[in-house]
């Protein structure tokens, strides 16, 4: 569980609510069903229009990364690569054909099989780099879904404010109906700006941080398997790969 995300949400939203209380306002005034429907429904609809279906679904699946950080065992991967390098040094590259794929990272296993098949180091790097680039691009597009939400929601909030003001202007002769229209107008703006800066943009940026970490992890794998294919000494490989540990 990513405690920093939970604490951040509590601090951010709590500060707004507590500030409202200190100013003498009632917290209930910040909860408005129509304004919520306009802002979040409108934002979701706009993003669905611009986003391919598969990207949209995957972006929803990736939200979990914000609360439960995906684990990347860099040291464990280094140990695995060093084991493979010693096997290659002892039994030759063909010895890697018998590497058990149980519990092994899928990308790493693909790389070591390319080595076992006798591919040229340049070709191995090219094949794996293409996969890294494609995975990173796909995941970044998913993170940009939330970035787009952060861009749309303030504008949708303004639309909600205008709709509320239209209601106000249409009921100037009936003071009893003015309150609801004014509430929608201001609360919709708060929802739009608040959700963009407290939810959508932070989610997008945290996802990008995780994506960068995954990319670095895969680059470590590429360096390791290419070094094995070039017949580098396991000690040199270990020194090189430890440079990825920060």
N, C-alpha and C positions, 0 to 999 in steps of 0.2 A: 504493500500500500504506500502510495506517495503522499506522505504526511504534509509535505510542503504545499501541495495542491489544496488539500482539505483546509489547512490553516489559512492559506491565501484567500480562499473563498469566504471563509468565516470572517476574516479580518476585513476584507473589502466590502462585503454586503453588510456585515455588522456595523461597520463605521458609518455607512449611509443611514441605516435604520436608527442607530443611536444618535446620530447627528440630527435626524428628523425629530426624535424625541426631545433632545435638548433644546431645540428651537421652539418647543411647545406644540408641535404638530402631532396629529394622531397617526399611528402606524397604519391603521386601517385605510387611510386615504391613499396609501401607496399600492393597495391591492385593488385592481380594477379589471374585471373580466373582459369587457369589450376592448379595452386598450391592449390587454395581453393578447387577445385573439388577433387584433389588427397587426401588431408588431411581429409576433412570433410566427403567426400564420403567413403573413405577407413575406417575411424574410425567408421562411422555408420554401414558399412557392417560387420566389425569385431564383433561389439557388437551384431548385429542382429543374427549372427551365434551362439554366445554363450548363448543368452538369450531366455528363453521360451516366447512364443508369449504374453501370458497374462501379464507376468511381464514387458515385453517391453512396451506394451500399457499403463499399469498403471503407469510406470515410466514417460512417456510423459505427462500423466494427472497430475502427482504430481509436474511437473515443475512450475505450477502456484503458489505453496506454497512459492517458492523463492521470488516472487514479491508481493504476497498478503498472508500475514501470516494468517494461519487458527486460528480462535479465540477459545480459551478454557476458559470458564467461571468457574474458580475454586470456587470462592465465591458463584456464583449462584448454583453450584452443591452442595456445603456444605449446603446452605439454604434448598435445596430440600430434602436432606437426613435428615436434622434435622426435617423437616415437617413430613416426613415418620416415623421417630422415635417417634414423639409425637402421631401420629395416632396409631402406634403399641402399645404404652404404654397405650393409652386410650381405644382402641377397640380390642386389641390383634392383632396377626399377620394376622388373617383372614381379618381384616379391610383393609389390604393393597391390597386385591384383587380388590378393587374398585378404585385404583389409576388411574387417567386419564393419558394416554400415550401421549397426545397432547403436543408437545414441549419438551418432556422429552428425554434425550439422550437414544438411543437404547440400549446401553450396560447397562446403569443404570436401565432401565425398565426391562431388562431381569433379572438382579440381584434381583430387588425387588419382581419380580414374583416368583423367586426361594424361597425367604423368605416367601412369602405369601402361597406357597404350602407346607410349613412346612419342608423343607429340613434341614438336619443337617448343622450347620455352617462350619464344615470341608468339607462337600461335596460342599457347595456353593463356598467356597474359591477355591477348586480344579477345579470346572467347569469354574469359571471365570478366574482363573490363566492360564488355558489351552488356553482360547480364547485370553487373553492378549499376551501370548507367540507366538501364531500363527499369530496374527495381526502384532506384532512387527517384526517377522521374515519375513513376506511377504513384509512389507514396507521397511525393511532394504535391502532386495534383490533388490528392485526398486532403492534405493539410490546407491547401488553398480553398477548399470548400468552406472551411470555417473562417478563413480570411475574408472570403466573399461575404459570408454572413455578417462579419463585423463591418463590412462596407455598406451593406444594404440596410441593416437594422436602424441606424440613425435616420436614414432617409424615409424608411417606412414609418418611423416614429413621428417624423414631421407630417407625413400623410395623415397619421392618426390625430395629430394635433389640429390639422386643418379640418378634418371631419368633425372633431369636437367643436371647433369654432363655428362651423356651419350650423351645427345643432343649436349653438348658443344664439347665433344671429336669427335663426328661424323661430326662436321662442322668446324674443325680447319682451313680448307682451305678457308672458307667463313666467314670472320669477321662480316658480316652483320647479321649473325644468332647466333652469340655467346651471344649477350645480353640477348635474351629471355631465353636461357638455363641457364645462370648464375642467372637470376632473379628468375626463378622457383626453382633453387637449394637452394638459400638462403631464399627466402620468404616462401617456404614450411616448412623449419625448424622453422622459426618464428611462422608460423601458428600452427604447431604441439606443440611446447613448450608453446607458449602464450595461446592457447586455453585450454591446460591442467591445467595451473596454474592460469588463470584468469577466466575460465568458468567452466570446468568440475569438478575439485576437489572442488572448492567453492560451487557449486550446491550440490554435494554429501554431504558435511559436513553440509550445512544448512538444507538439508532434514533430516539428522540424528538428528539434534538438535530438529526439529519439532517432529520427531517420538518419541524421548525421552520424550518430553513434553506431547504427547498424552498418552504414557505409564504411566507416573506419574499420569496423570488425571484419567486413568482407575484404577490404584492402589488405588487412593483415594476412588473411588467408591466401590471397593472391601472391603476396610477397613470399610467403612460406612455401607454397607448392612450386612456384617458379624456382626458388632457391634449391629445392629438392631436385627438380628436373635438371638443374645446372650442375648438380653434384657438389654443392657447397658443404663445407664442414658443419656438422650439427652445432658446434660451439659458436661459429660465426652466425648461423641462422638464429640461434637463441639471442645473441647480442642485438641483431638487427630487429627482431620481433619485439624485444623488450622496449624498443623505442616508441611502440604504440601505447605503452602503459603510461598514462599521465596522472 
